[in-house]
């Protein structure tokens, strides 16, 4: 029998396993790859605008600063839309929710591609962001449930890798296409595969009508009482806030401090994206057995790397390497954090997943805003990296608290307890 908490349950038979004798990794179901395609499309649309601001501003006859609102509005839509849509679609089957979200996503891009009114463009971007938040929240739960409790972090790593791959492939290609054939082209190009993805979702995501009928807003809200859930959300906000505070302003750091030509900067950003993609896949695989170790190592690594960038930005080659490593450590643990949030929320996985989306975007918005303020100070272009170091270091507080709580619970339950006696998954208790 399936319940809304099934994604965090594990079969009792796994109690006999040990870390020294891991079971072979099972192949992930096709639906996980389909969901990763959806996050690739949505990760691309979130950032592709940044490479097309001058073209959009000229065509719509607004300033570049005003055009930047297309990014701001999208972030606001993600922060508010993910938990809101998670609650509004709570009683809908997940397959239907995913299909509707993709439909709205495609429609939003068509509106932007056809419109010459900037206000309408902003409204369409906000609508697209709400659909993105809804898709992301439900996709995480659907992927974790399809993969099963022994591979949920790996599945979320692959779904998250879709967004990481967007930074490596989707955004550069979108920017190039926009400059070559007009800024509206990438929006048409994103709308078309979204329609294809709807068909794939309909064919691969299983029915879950029973789960939808059992869902209730009260049970979802009750899950917010979990202190461990809020620690995970805090870690989500600080880890992305720290990394993207520096990444948002990495271009002036590379050109002004490292002496790298502006033509090479996109290649450095691709290196960051490749690092993030690799980190997401590696952490997702390791996170099923040692989630707290992964999050602690990632937070420590990101903090030290940001500090090194702050101090060593004058060395071009070293800085390029540090930026790529920052992608690996700084964003790699995100799938593990999402898996922990879903686990700790128990009967409210969709709301927990939605809140992680909001936390990631909230951290990014606050971190990048503070980082921007430092550019006019004596810190100059190294200011964002300094801010990022401080924010990333804060991640060690919730991740350490979670690891200590797991140790206390494991010690209290004893070696025969289901949660404490599963060495291969002991850290998830």
N, C-alpha and C positions, 0 to 999 in steps of 0.2 A: 504494500500500500504506500502511496506517495503522499508526502506532506510538504508544506512550504519550507520546512526545515531540512528536507532531505539532502540538500546540497552540502550540509555540514555533518551528516551522519557517516559513519564508517562501519563496515561489517566487523563483527566481533572476532572473526577468524584472524584478523590481522594482528591480534595481540601477540602471536607467536613470532612475528617477524623481528628482525634486528637490523640496525643500520649496516652491519658488516655484511649482511646477505640480502641486499635489496632485490626486490622483484623486478623482472624485466618490464620496461616501460611499454604500456599498451599503446596501440596506435590511436590517435585522437579521431573522433568521428568527423565526418564530412561537414556537419553543421558548424563546427568550430571554425573551419576555414571560410565558410560562407559569411559568418559573423565578422571574421577578420577583414573580409572584403568590405563590409559595411563600415567598419571603423577606419579603414584606409580612405574611403571616400570622404568620410566626415573629418578625419584629420587633415586631409588636403584642403577642404573648403575653409577650415578654421584659420589656416595660415597663408593660403595662396594670395589673399588680398594684399598682404604686406609687400609683395613683389610687383604689384600692379597699381599702387597708389597714384603715381603721377598720371598714368593713362586714364584711370577712372576719374580723377579730379578734372582733367582737361575736358573729357567728354561730357561730364555732368555739370561743368562750369561751377565747381566749388573748389575751395582751397584744399591743399593736401592735408592740412590739420583736420578739416571737417571730414574729409574722406576717411581719416583714421578712425572716425566713429563707427565705421563698419566693423572694425575689430573690437572696439569697446562694447558695442551693442551685442555682438555675438557672445562675448565673455559674460555679460550680464544675463543673457538668455540662458546660457549654460548653467550659471550659478543658481538661478531661480527655477529654471525649467525642469532640471533633472528631478529634484524631489517632488515638485508640484505634479508633473506628469506621471511620476511613479505612483502617486496616490490616486490621481484621477483615473488611471487605467488599471487600477489594482485588480478589479474583478473581470478584466478582459483577459482572454487567453494570450499567452506571451507571443505566440505566432502572429495573432491578429495585431497586437500592439506593435511588433516589429515591422509588419507590413504597412501599417498606417503611418508609422514614423518615417519610413522610407518614402512613402507617397508624398507626405508633406515636405520632406527634404527635397525631393525632386521638383515639386511645385514651386518651392521657394526659389530654387535656382532658375527656373523658367521665368519667374516674375522679374528677378534681377536682370536676366539676360535681355528681356524685352523692354524694361522700363527706362525712361529718361528722366524720371522724377526722383530726386535724391531721397526725399522723405519716404517714398514708397520702397525704395531700395533698402533703406534702414529697417523698415517694417518687415520686409521679406527676410532680411538677415536675422532679425530677432526671431521670427517664426521658424526659420531654419535651425537656429540654435536650440530652440525648445524641442524640436523634433530630434535633433542630435542628442540632447540630454536624455530624452526618453529612450531612444534606441540604445544608447550606451549602457544605461542602467539595466535594462531588460536583457541586453546581449550578454552582459557579464554573468547574470544569473543563469541564463539559458546555456551558456558555454560550460559553466561550472557543473551544472546538473547533468548535461550530456556526457561530460568527461568522467563524472563520478568523483567521490571524495578523495581517491588516491591520486588523481591527476588534475584536480581543479586549478591549482596554481599554474600548472603547465598550460592548461587551456586558456586561462586568463592571460598568461604570458603571450600566447599566440594572438589572441584578440587584441591585446595592447600593442603587439608588434605591428599590427595593421596601421595603427596611428603613427608608430615610429617610422615605418616604411614610407608613410606619407611625407615625412620631413626629408627623407633621402631621395625619393623618386617623384612623388606627386606634386609637391610644392615647387621644386625646380622646373619640372616639365610644364606645370601650369603657368608659371611666370614666363617661361620661354615662349609658350604658345600664345599667351596674352600679348606679349610684345610683338610677336610675329604676325598675328592675324586679328588683333583687337582684344580688348580685355573681356568682352562678352563670351569669347570662345571657350575659355575654361569652365564657365558656368554651364554652357550647353553640354560640354564634355562630361561634367559631373552629373548632370540630370539623366543622361542616357543610361549609364551603367547602374544608376539607382533603380531605374525601372526593371532592369535585368535582375538585380538583386532581390527585388520583390518576388519574382517568380522562383528564384532559388530558395528564398526563405519559406515560401509556401510548400516547396517540395521536400525540405530537409528538417525543418523544425517540427517536432512531434506535437500532437494535440496535448493540451493540459487543461481542458475544461474543468476537470474536477478540482484542480488546484485553485483555479480562478474563483470557483464558487465558494471554496473554503476560506478564501482570503477576507480579511476584515481590516478596516482602518484602525480599530482599537488594538488589534494584535501587532500591527506595524508600529504604531506609536509606542506601545508598551516596550518594544525592543530598544527604544531610545534610552531606557533606564540603564543599559549596560555601560558600565564605566570603561570597560575595555574597548568598546566600540568607539567611544569618544577619544580615547587615547590614539586609536588607529587613525581617526579623522584628523586629529591634530598633527600626526606624523605625515599624513597625506598633504596637508596644507604647507607645512614647513619644508618638506623635502623638495616639492616643486617650486615653492616660493623662493627658496635659496638658490636653486640651480637656475631657474629662469630669470631671476633678478639679474644674474650675471649674463646669461645667454641673450637676453633681450637687447643688451648694449655691448655685445661682444665685438661687433664690427668696428666701432671707434677705438676700442682697446687694441684690436689687431693692427689697425692702420696707424694710429697715433703713437702707441707705446711699443708695439712689437716691430713696427716698420714693414709690415706686410702690405703689398699692393692691393688695391681694392678688387682687382680682377681675381685674386687668389682667395679672397674671403669666402666666396660660395663653396669652394672646395673644402675649406676648413669647416664650414657648417655641415657639409656632407659627412665629414669625418665625425662630427658630433652626432649626427643622425645615425650613422652606422654603429657608433659606440652604444647609443641608446637602444638600437634594435638588438644588438648582440646581448646587451645587458638584460633586456627584457626576456629574451629566450633562455639565457643561462639562469637568471634568478627564478624564472617561472619553473624551470625544471628542478632546481635545488630547493625551492621554497615549499614543495610538498612534504619534504622531510624535515627541513630546518628553517622554518619561516622566521623565527626570531633572530637566529644567527645571521640570516641574509639581510634583514632590515638593519641590524646593528652594524654589520660590516659596510653596507651601502651608505649609511648615514656618516659613519666615520670616514670612509673613503671620500665622499663628496665634500665634507668639511675640509679635509686636508688638501684636496685638489684645488678647491676655491682659494684657500689660503696661499697655496703655491702659485696660483695664477696671479694673485694680488701682489706677491713679492717678486715674481720672476717674469713678469709680462714683457720685460725688455729683451728677452731671449726668444727670438722668433720660432725656431724649430722646437724648442722645449715647450713653448706655449701651445703650439699646434698639437703636440702629443698630449698635453694636459687637458686640452679642450675635448679631444676624442675620449680620453679616459673619464672625463667628467660626464659625458653622455652615458658611458657604461655604468658607472657607480651612481650617478645622480638620479637617473630615471629608471634604471633597471629593476629596482625593487617595487615599483608601483603595482605590478600585478599581484605580488605577494601581499601588499597592504590591502588591495581590494578583496583578495581571498579571505584574509583575516577579518575584514569588516563583515563580509557575508557570513562567515562562521560565527562571529560573536553576536550578530543580530538574530541568529537562530530562526525564529518564525517570521522574520521580516527581511529576507534577503534582497528584495527589490528596492525597498527604501534605503537599506544600507548601501547598496551599490550606487544608488542615485546620490546619496550624500557624499560618497567618495568623489564622484564627478564634480560636485559643487565645491568640495574641499580643495581639490586640485586646482580648480579655476580661481577660487578665492585666494589661495596662496599665491598663484601667479599674478593676479591683479594687484594685490597688496605689495608683493615683493618687487615687481617691476616699477610700481609707482614710487616706492621709497628709493629704489636704485636710481631712478631718473632724477630725483632731487639732488643726489650727490654729485652729479656731473658738473654743477656750478660751484662746487666747493673746492677746497685745496686738494682733495683726493683726485679730482679730475676723472679721467676715463677708467681709473682703477676703482673708483667708488662703488660701482655696481658689484664688482667681485668681492669687495670688503663687506658690503651689505649681505651678499649671498653667503659669505662665510659665517656670519653671525646667525642668520636665519637657519642655515643648514645645521649648525651646531645645536640649535634648539631641538632638532629632530631626535637627538640622543636622549632627551628627557622622556618623551612618551615611549620610545622603543625600548629603553632600559627598564622603564616601569612595567611594560608588557612582559619582558623576559623574566623579571623578578616575580611577577604575579604567576607566570607559568610555573616557575620553580616551586613557589609556595604551594600551588594547587597540586602539583605532581607529588611533592613530599607529603602533603596532607592525605591524598587519596591512597597512597601506598602502591606497591608494585602489582597488586592484583586488580586494581581499579581499571576499568575499560579505558579511561582517558590517560591514566598514568602508566599503563602497562603496554602501551603501543610504542616501542622505541622508535619505530620508523616515522611516527607522527607525533611523538611526545610533545614537541614544542607547540603544537596546535591546541593543546588543552587550555 
